[in-house]
Amino acid sequence: MFFTDKELRRNKMLKYIKEILKVALPAVGEMVLYMLIWIFDTMMVGHYGGKLGVSAVSLSSELIYTFINILMGMGLSIAMTSIIARAMGNKNTSLGKSYANQGIKIGIIISVIVTLTFFIFAEKILKIANAGEEILETAVAYMRICCSGMFFYMCANMLNGIFRGCKDTRTPLYGAIVMNIVNLTFDYLLIFGRYGFPELGIRGAAVATAGAQICYFIFIFSRIKKLPFKLSLSEKINTKEIKNIIKLTIPSAMQEGASSISRLLGVMMVMTLGSLSFSANQIAITIESVSFMPGWGFAVACTALVGHSVGERDFKKAKSYADVSALLSAIIMGFFSIIFLFFSKELVSLFIKKGEIEVIQLGSMCLMIGAAQQIPMAIDMVLAGALKGSGDTKTPFKIAFFCNWIVRLPLMFYFIYLKKMSITYFWVITSIQWYLESMILIYKYRKKFKAMIKKSN
């Protein structure tokens, strides 16, 4: 049977889509499940404690997960995915194993330091973050209880990076399902005191979170036998490989840091506008976060697939994976932008008491503005993942640093902190940042892969 060039291109495209979805869909599902925990946490806390409860939990969670994402989720974990994917793509299983075992040692040290820091200095950290007196005591208690599960959560994230590097995105997904079931079940039981359980309120939400994270780690750890190599803490320290991991980790962590710390400083500035603006903003961010979970999922898959292709020295295939991943991500997140635009008020109403009319109105306005940033955000995430998969973690960091610290933060400082403008300015400025970041990243991505393909010919 003979095919025309057009048919061959179409078949090749369908093959890429099938391979991408095979790796991406479990990753997307995992990210969505993470966000569902945050969403239902916020909903239950909002219905139990109103805007003060939402403010206490949101601020504590924002601080905790900002640093976990910087150091582990988008730092070491992404570096492990990239470096192991390239080793496996090059059919060098022993090298992949060695990097995995060195990475585990680094991950345990980071997890211990972060957990102890948040537990010991919880009150000081929250005061630095401008936590008001009305929420400080509750926020401190929530943060310290969450610390009992933080070490296990970070270690599970580290192991997930290894699984993804081996193209296994299902194990992290199954772990996220376990965590969701445990967390949401005990949220309901312990926040409201159902079926004979004590009514612990906000503290109950923290206990549910910590317990779920421990169960999450136990499940992920039980699956390490599924890896194509054996993990062991007793393997001799290899300073060269540790340096290579750190060399990839630092720019990746700094990229997330440039974005997350900028976002955190923005949240601290929003705190100065009062609890009304802060709670409306946090609810809108929580809802919007559902949309960019698919973006993160496709970015993680793109990092793994591009890494494998680069390991095989097939740079054209690597670029095709990135292009198709970006297109699929943009379509899905574009769909969410339509939902945010037309159903913003209904969505915000799910997260707060019906009497909080001002919060609902302000939150829905923020969400409608957020609809405009979905597509550039999708492209940005996936192409940054493609560059990381190729071993380039510096370019995404430089772009994120410029757009967040040179563009976004000064505008936030002027309009939000100094001028005390409406919280909607926060969302307009963020949209500007995402459009600028995606345009620069598209240019750098095309230039990088064009040079790689030309060099290989």
NORRALIN-V922342 format. One record per residue. N is the residue number from 1. RES is the residue in one letter. SS is DSSP state (~ for helix, > for strand, _ for the rest). PSI is psi in radians with two decimals (none if undefined). Layout:
n:N res:RES ss:SS psi:PSI
n:N res:RES ss:SS psi:PSI
This chain:
n:1 res:M ss:_ psi:2.32
n:2 res:F ss:_ psi:2.49
n:3 res:F ss:_ psi:2.54
n:4 res:T ss:_ psi:2.88
n:5 res:D ss:~ psi:-0.67
n:6 res:K ss:~ psi:-0.73
n:7 res:E ss:~ psi:-0.67
n:8 res:L ss:~ psi:-0.74
n:9 res:R ss:~ psi:-0.71
n:10 res:R ss:~ psi:-0.75
n:11 res:N ss:~ psi:-0.66
n:12 res:K ss:~ psi:-0.71
n:13 res:M ss:~ psi:-0.78
n:14 res:L ss:~ psi:-0.63
n:15 res:K ss:~ psi:-0.77
n:16 res:Y ss:~ psi:-0.76
n:17 res:I ss:~ psi:-0.76
n:18 res:K ss:~ psi:-0.77
n:19 res:E ss:~ psi:-0.71
n:20 res:I ss:~ psi:-0.82
n:21 res:L ss:~ psi:-0.60
n:22 res:K ss:~ psi:-0.68
n:23 res:V ss:~ psi:-0.65
n:24 res:A ss:~ psi:-0.72
n:25 res:L ss:~ psi:-0.78
n:26 res:P ss:~ psi:-0.65
n:27 res:A ss:~ psi:-0.73
n:28 res:V ss:~ psi:-0.81
n:29 res:G ss:~ psi:-0.71
n:30 res:E ss:~ psi:-0.82
n:31 res:M ss:~ psi:-0.69
n:32 res:V ss:~ psi:-0.70
n:33 res:L ss:~ psi:-0.69
n:34 res:Y ss:~ psi:-0.76
n:35 res:M ss:~ psi:-0.56
n:36 res:L ss:~ psi:-0.63
n:37 res:I ss:~ psi:-0.84
n:38 res:W ss:~ psi:-0.73
n:39 res:I ss:~ psi:-0.92
n:40 res:F ss:~ psi:-0.56
n:41 res:D ss:~ psi:-0.89
n:42 res:T ss:~ psi:-0.72
n:43 res:M ss:~ psi:-0.86
n:44 res:M ss:~ psi:-0.71
n:45 res:V ss:~ psi:-0.70
n:46 res:G ss:~ psi:-0.71
n:47 res:H ss:~ psi:-0.43
n:48 res:Y ss:~ psi:-0.84
n:49 res:G ss:~ psi:0.11
n:50 res:G ss:~ psi:-2.72
n:51 res:K ss:~ psi:-0.50
n:52 res:L ss:~ psi:-0.70
n:53 res:G ss:~ psi:-0.78
n:54 res:V ss:~ psi:-0.76
n:55 res:S ss:~ psi:-0.78
n:56 res:A ss:~ psi:-0.85
n:57 res:V ss:~ psi:-0.73
n:58 res:S ss:~ psi:-0.76
n:59 res:L ss:~ psi:-0.79
n:60 res:S ss:~ psi:-0.80
n:61 res:S ss:~ psi:-0.70
n:62 res:E ss:~ psi:-0.78
n:63 res:L ss:~ psi:-0.85
n:64 res:I ss:~ psi:-0.92
n:65 res:Y ss:~ psi:-0.37
n:66 res:T ss:~ psi:-0.84
n:67 res:F ss:~ psi:-0.56
n:68 res:I ss:~ psi:-0.75
n:69 res:N ss:~ psi:-0.70
n:70 res:I ss:~ psi:-0.91
n:71 res:L ss:~ psi:-0.56
n:72 res:M ss:~ psi:-1.10
n:73 res:G ss:~ psi:-0.83
n:74 res:M ss:~ psi:0.08
n:75 res:G ss:~ psi:-1.64
n:76 res:L ss:~ psi:-0.73
n:77 res:S ss:~ psi:-0.77
n:78 res:I ss:~ psi:-0.69
n:79 res:A ss:~ psi:-0.71
n:80 res:M ss:~ psi:-0.74
n:81 res:T ss:~ psi:-0.83
n:82 res:S ss:~ psi:-0.87
n:83 res:I ss:~ psi:-0.63
n:84 res:I ss:~ psi:-0.67
n:85 res:A ss:~ psi:-0.74
n:86 res:R ss:~ psi:-0.65
n:87 res:A ss:~ psi:-0.76
n:88 res:M ss:~ psi:-0.62
n:89 res:G ss:~ psi:-0.52
n:90 res:N ss:_ psi:0.15
n:91 res:K ss:_ psi:0.49
n:92 res:N ss:_ psi:1.35
n:93 res:T ss:~ psi:-0.65
n:94 res:S ss:~ psi:-0.62
n:95 res:L ss:~ psi:-0.73
n:96 res:G ss:~ psi:-0.76
n:97 res:K ss:~ psi:-0.80
n:98 res:S ss:~ psi:-0.77
n:99 res:Y ss:~ psi:-0.70
n:100 res:A ss:~ psi:-0.77
n:101 res:N ss:~ psi:-0.56
n:102 res:Q ss:~ psi:-0.67
n:103 res:G ss:~ psi:-0.62
n:104 res:I ss:~ psi:-0.74
n:105 res:K ss:~ psi:-0.79
n:106 res:I ss:~ psi:-0.76
n:107 res:G ss:~ psi:-0.72
n:108 res:I ss:~ psi:-0.75
n:109 res:I ss:~ psi:-0.82
n:110 res:I ss:~ psi:-0.77
n:111 res:S ss:~ psi:-0.73
n:112 res:V ss:~ psi:-0.81
n:113 res:I ss:~ psi:-0.82
n:114 res:V ss:~ psi:-0.78
n:115 res:T ss:~ psi:-0.84
n:116 res:L ss:~ psi:-0.67
n:117 res:T ss:~ psi:-0.83
n:118 res:F ss:~ psi:-0.61
n:119 res:F ss:~ psi:-0.83
n:120 res:I ss:~ psi:-0.70
n:121 res:F ss:_ psi:0.48
n:122 res:A ss:~ psi:-0.87
n:123 res:E ss:~ psi:-0.75
n:124 res:K ss:~ psi:-0.71
n:125 res:I ss:~ psi:-0.76
n:126 res:L ss:~ psi:-0.63
n:127 res:K ss:~ psi:-0.70
n:128 res:I ss:~ psi:-0.58
n:129 res:A ss:_ psi:0.21
n:130 res:N ss:_ psi:0.54
n:131 res:A ss:_ psi:2.24
n:132 res:G ss:_ psi:2.75
n:133 res:E ss:~ psi:-0.53
n:134 res:E ss:~ psi:-0.32
n:135 res:I ss:~ psi:-0.14
n:136 res:L ss:~ psi:-0.88
n:137 res:E ss:~ psi:-0.77
n:138 res:T ss:~ psi:-0.73
n:139 res:A ss:~ psi:-0.68
n:140 res:V ss:~ psi:-0.81
n:141 res:A ss:~ psi:-0.77
n:142 res:Y ss:~ psi:-0.81
n:143 res:M ss:~ psi:-0.77
n:144 res:R ss:~ psi:-0.66
n:145 res:I ss:~ psi:-0.71
n:146 res:C ss:~ psi:-0.50
n:147 res:C ss:~ psi:-0.43
n:148 res:S ss:~ psi:-0.31
n:149 res:G ss:~ psi:-0.11
n:150 res:M ss:~ psi:-0.78
n:151 res:F ss:~ psi:-0.80
n:152 res:F ss:~ psi:-0.66
n:153 res:Y ss:~ psi:-0.75
n:154 res:M ss:~ psi:-0.69
n:155 res:C ss:~ psi:-0.66
n:156 res:A ss:~ psi:-0.69
n:157 res:N ss:~ psi:-0.69
n:158 res:M ss:~ psi:-0.80
n:159 res:L ss:~ psi:-0.62
n:160 res:N ss:~ psi:-0.65
n:161 res:G ss:~ psi:-0.64
n:162 res:I ss:~ psi:-0.80
n:163 res:F ss:~ psi:-0.77
n:164 res:R ss:~ psi:-0.62
n:165 res:G ss:~ psi:-0.42
n:166 res:C ss:_ psi:0.28
n:167 res:K ss:_ psi:0.31
n:168 res:D ss:_ psi:1.67
n:169 res:T ss:_ psi:-0.03
n:170 res:R ss:~ psi:-0.69
n:171 res:T ss:~ psi:-0.84
n:172 res:P ss:~ psi:-0.61
n:173 res:L ss:~ psi:-0.84
n:174 res:Y ss:~ psi:-0.64
n:175 res:G ss:~ psi:-0.71
n:176 res:A ss:~ psi:-0.62
n:177 res:I ss:~ psi:-0.80
n:178 res:V ss:~ psi:-0.81
n:179 res:M ss:~ psi:-0.72
n:180 res:N ss:~ psi:-0.83
n:181 res:I ss:~ psi:-0.83
n:182 res:V ss:~ psi:-0.83
n:183 res:N ss:~ psi:-0.89
n:184 res:L ss:~ psi:-0.61
n:185 res:T ss:~ psi:-0.86
n:186 res:F ss:~ psi:-0.37
n:187 res:D ss:~ psi:-0.94
n:188 res:Y ss:~ psi:-0.75
n:189 res:L ss:~ psi:-0.71
n:190 res:L ss:~ psi:-0.49
n:191 res:I ss:~ psi:-0.82
n:192 res:F ss:~ psi:-0.15
n:193 res:G ss:_ psi:0.92
n:194 res:R ss:_ psi:2.70
n:195 res:Y ss:_ psi:0.75
n:196 res:G ss:_ psi:-0.10
n:197 res:F ss:_ psi:2.65
n:198 res:P ss:_ psi:2.55
n:199 res:E ss:_ psi:1.72
n:200 res:L ss:_ psi:-0.12
n:201 res:G ss:_ psi:-2.27
n:202 res:I ss:~ psi:-0.66
n:203 res:R ss:~ psi:-0.58
n:204 res:G ss:~ psi:-0.67
n:205 res:A ss:~ psi:-0.68
n:206 res:A ss:~ psi:-0.74
n:207 res:V ss:~ psi:-0.75
n:208 res:A ss:~ psi:-0.73
n:209 res:T ss:~ psi:-0.85
n:210 res:A ss:~ psi:-0.77
n:211 res:G ss:~ psi:-0.72
n:212 res:A ss:~ psi:-0.68
n:213 res:Q ss:~ psi:-0.64
n:214 res:I ss:~ psi:-0.77
n:215 res:C ss:~ psi:-0.66
n:216 res:Y ss:~ psi:-0.86
n:217 res:F ss:~ psi:-0.77
n:218 res:I ss:~ psi:-0.74
n:219 res:F ss:~ psi:-0.86
n:220 res:I ss:~ psi:-0.76
n:221 res:F ss:~ psi:-0.61
n:222 res:S ss:~ psi:-0.24
n:223 res:R ss:_ psi:0.03
n:224 res:I ss:~ psi:-0.33
n:225 res:K ss:~ psi:-0.28
n:226 res:K ss:~ psi:-0.24
n:227 res:L ss:_ psi:2.69
n:228 res:P ss:_ psi:0.07
n:229 res:F ss:_ psi:2.91
n:230 res:K ss:_ psi:2.31
n:231 res:L ss:_ psi:2.45
n:232 res:S ss:_ psi:2.30
n:233 res:L ss:_ psi:-0.32
n:234 res:S ss:_ psi:-0.12
n:235 res:E ss:_ psi:2.43
n:236 res:K ss:_ psi:2.47
n:237 res:I ss:_ psi:2.26
n:238 res:N ss:_ psi:1.77
n:239 res:T ss:~ psi:-0.59
n:240 res:K ss:~ psi:-0.78
n:241 res:E ss:~ psi:-0.65
n:242 res:I ss:~ psi:-0.70
n:243 res:K ss:~ psi:-0.71
n:244 res:N ss:~ psi:-0.69
n:245 res:I ss:~ psi:-0.81
n:246 res:I ss:~ psi:-0.64
n:247 res:K ss:~ psi:-0.63
n:248 res:L ss:~ psi:-0.65
n:249 res:T ss:~ psi:-0.79
n:250 res:I ss:~ psi:-0.91
n:251 res:P ss:~ psi:-0.66
n:252 res:S ss:~ psi:-0.76
n:253 res:A ss:~ psi:-0.67
n:254 res:M ss:~ psi:-0.57
n:255 res:Q ss:~ psi:-0.83
n:256 res:E ss:~ psi:-0.65
n:257 res:G ss:~ psi:-0.75
n:258 res:A ss:~ psi:-0.69
n:259 res:S ss:~ psi:-0.86
n:260 res:S ss:~ psi:-0.74
n:261 res:I ss:~ psi:-0.64
n:262 res:S ss:~ psi:-0.76
n:263 res:R ss:~ psi:-0.70
n:264 res:L ss:~ psi:-0.73
n:265 res:L ss:~ psi:-0.63
n:266 res:G ss:~ psi:-0.73
n:267 res:V ss:~ psi:-0.69
n:268 res:M ss:~ psi:-0.65
n:269 res:M ss:~ psi:-0.68
n:270 res:V ss:~ psi:-0.59
n:271 res:M ss:~ psi:-0.55
n:272 res:T ss:_ psi:-0.25
n:273 res:L ss:_ psi:-0.15
n:274 res:G ss:_ psi:2.93
n:275 res:S ss:~ psi:-0.48
n:276 res:L ss:~ psi:-0.95
n:277 res:S ss:~ psi:-0.70
n:278 res:F ss:~ psi:-0.83
n:279 res:S ss:~ psi:-0.68
n:280 res:A ss:~ psi:-0.75
n:281 res:N ss:~ psi:-0.79
n:282 res:Q ss:~ psi:-0.64
n:283 res:I ss:~ psi:-0.76
n:284 res:A ss:~ psi:-0.72
n:285 res:I ss:~ psi:-0.73
n:286 res:T ss:~ psi:-0.77
n:287 res:I ss:~ psi:-0.80
n:288 res:E ss:~ psi:-0.54
n:289 res:S ss:~ psi:-0.47
n:290 res:V ss:~ psi:-0.67
n:291 res:S ss:~ psi:-0.69
n:292 res:F ss:~ psi:0.02
n:293 res:M ss:~ psi:-0.75
n:294 res:P ss:~ psi:-0.67
n:295 res:G ss:~ psi:-0.80
n:296 res:W ss:~ psi:-0.68
n:297 res:G ss:~ psi:-0.82
n:298 res:F ss:~ psi:-0.57
n:299 res:A ss:~ psi:-0.74
n:300 res:V ss:~ psi:-0.79
n:301 res:A ss:~ psi:-0.71
n:302 res:C ss:~ psi:-0.73
n:303 res:T ss:~ psi:-0.79
n:304 res:A ss:~ psi:-0.83
n:305 res:L ss:~ psi:-0.70
n:306 res:V ss:~ psi:-0.71
n:307 res:G ss:~ psi:-0.79
n:308 res:H ss:~ psi:-0.75
n:309 res:S ss:~ psi:-0.70
n:310 res:V ss:~ psi:-0.68
n:311 res:G ss:~ psi:-0.58
n:312 res:E ss:_ psi:-0.10
n:313 res:R ss:_ psi:0.49
n:314 res:D ss:_ psi:1.48
n:315 res:F ss:~ psi:-0.50
n:316 res:K ss:~ psi:-0.72
n:317 res:K ss:~ psi:-0.68
n:318 res:A ss:~ psi:-0.78
n:319 res:K ss:~ psi:-0.67
n:320 res:S ss:~ psi:-0.74
n:321 res:Y ss:~ psi:-0.78
n:322 res:A ss:~ psi:-0.78
n:323 res:D ss:~ psi:-0.84
n:324 res:V ss:~ psi:-0.67
n:325 res:S ss:~ psi:-0.74
n:326 res:A ss:~ psi:-0.72
n:327 res:L ss:~ psi:-0.83
n:328 res:L ss:~ psi:-0.73
n:329 res:S ss:~ psi:-0.74
n:330 res:A ss:~ psi:-0.66
n:331 res:I ss:~ psi:-0.81
n:332 res:I ss:~ psi:-0.80
n:333 res:M ss:~ psi:-0.49
n:334 res:G ss:~ psi:-0.61
n:335 res:F ss:~ psi:-0.72
n:336 res:F ss:~ psi:-0.61
n:337 res:S ss:~ psi:-0.60
n:338 res:I ss:~ psi:-0.74
n:339 res:I ss:~ psi:-0.78
n:340 res:F ss:~ psi:-0.60
n:341 res:L ss:~ psi:-0.67
n:342 res:F ss:~ psi:-0.29
n:343 res:F ss:_ psi:0.53
n:344 res:S ss:~ psi:-0.79
n:345 res:K ss:~ psi:-0.71
n:346 res:E ss:~ psi:-0.67
n:347 res:L ss:~ psi:-0.81
n:348 res:V ss:~ psi:-0.62
n:349 res:S ss:~ psi:-0.39
n:350 res:L ss:_ psi:-0.31
n:351 res:F ss:_ psi:-0.01
n:352 res:I ss:_ psi:2.79
n:353 res:K ss:_ psi:2.51
n:354 res:K ss:_ psi:-0.42
n:355 res:G ss:_ psi:-0.28
n:356 res:E ss:_ psi:1.14
n:357 res:I ss:~ psi:-0.71
n:358 res:E ss:~ psi:-0.69
n:359 res:V ss:~ psi:-0.75
n:360 res:I ss:~ psi:-0.79
n:361 res:Q ss:~ psi:-0.79
n:362 res:L ss:~ psi:-0.72
n:363 res:G ss:~ psi:-0.68
n:364 res:S ss:~ psi:-0.61
n:365 res:M ss:~ psi:-0.73
n:366 res:C ss:~ psi:-0.76
n:367 res:L ss:~ psi:-0.64
n:368 res:M ss:~ psi:-0.67
n:369 res:I ss:~ psi:-0.68
n:370 res:G ss:~ psi:-0.39
n:371 res:A ss:~ psi:-0.53
n:372 res:A ss:~ psi:-0.35
n:373 res:Q ss:~ psi:0.04
n:374 res:Q ss:~ psi:-0.83
n:375 res:I ss:~ psi:-0.85
n:376 res:P ss:~ psi:-0.58
n:377 res:M ss:~ psi:-0.74
n:378 res:A ss:~ psi:-0.82
n:379 res:I ss:~ psi:-0.76
n:380 res:D ss:~ psi:-0.85
n:381 res:M ss:~ psi:-0.81
n:382 res:V ss:~ psi:-0.77
n:383 res:L ss:~ psi:-0.57
n:384 res:A ss:~ psi:-0.68
n:385 res:G ss:~ psi:-0.64
n:386 res:A ss:~ psi:-0.78
n:387 res:L ss:~ psi:-0.70
n:388 res:K ss:~ psi:-0.67
n:389 res:G ss:~ psi:-0.53
n:390 res:S ss:_ psi:-0.09
n:391 res:G ss:_ psi:0.04
n:392 res:D ss:_ psi:1.67
n:393 res:T ss:_ psi:-0.13
n:394 res:K ss:~ psi:-0.73
n:395 res:T ss:~ psi:-0.84
n:396 res:P ss:~ psi:-0.62
n:397 res:F ss:~ psi:-0.84
n:398 res:K ss:~ psi:-0.73
n:399 res:I ss:~ psi:-0.80
n:400 res:A ss:~ psi:-0.70
n:401 res:F ss:~ psi:-0.83
n:402 res:F ss:~ psi:-0.87
n:403 res:C ss:~ psi:-0.58
n:404 res:N ss:~ psi:-0.77
n:405 res:W ss:~ psi:-0.48
n:406 res:I ss:~ psi:-0.51
n:407 res:V ss:~ psi:-1.06
n:408 res:R ss:~ psi:-0.91
n:409 res:L ss:~ psi:-0.78
n:410 res:P ss:~ psi:-0.68
n:411 res:L ss:~ psi:-0.71
n:412 res:M ss:~ psi:-0.80
n:413 res:F ss:~ psi:-0.74
n:414 res:Y ss:~ psi:-0.92
n:415 res:F ss:~ psi:-0.64
n:416 res:I ss:~ psi:-0.92
n:417 res:Y ss:~ psi:-0.78
n:418 res:L ss:~ psi:-0.88
n:419 res:K ss:_ psi:-0.22
n:420 res:K ss:_ psi:0.77
n:421 res:M ss:_ psi:3.01
n:422 res:S ss:_ psi:2.67
n:423 res:I ss:_ psi:-0.36
n:424 res:T ss:~ psi:-0.47
n:425 res:Y ss:~ psi:-0.61
n:426 res:F ss:~ psi:-0.77
n:427 res:W ss:~ psi:-0.60
n:428 res:V ss:~ psi:-0.78
n:429 res:I ss:~ psi:-0.74
n:430 res:T ss:~ psi:-0.68
n:431 res:S ss:~ psi:-0.75
n:432 res:I ss:~ psi:-0.77
n:433 res:Q ss:~ psi:-0.78
n:434 res:W ss:~ psi:-0.69
n:435 res:Y ss:~ psi:-0.77
n:436 res:L ss:~ psi:-0.79
n:437 res:E ss:~ psi:-0.74
n:438 res:S ss:~ psi:-0.64
n:439 res:M ss:~ psi:-0.74
n:440 res:I ss:~ psi:-0.72
n:441 res:L ss:~ psi:-0.68
n:442 res:I ss:~ psi:-0.79
n:443 res:Y ss:~ psi:-0.83
n:444 res:K ss:~ psi:-0.68
n:445 res:Y ss:~ psi:-0.84
n:446 res:R ss:~ psi:-0.75
n:447 res:K ss:~ psi:-0.76
n:448 res:K ss:~ psi:-0.89
n:449 res:F ss:~ psi:-0.53
n:450 res:K ss:~ psi:-0.74
n:451 res:A ss:~ psi:-0.69
n:452 res:M ss:~ psi:-0.75
n:453 res:I ss:~ psi:-0.73
n:454 res:K ss:~ psi:-0.71
n:455 res:K ss:~ psi:-0.57
n:456 res:S ss:~ psi:-0.35
n:457 res:N ss:_ psi:none
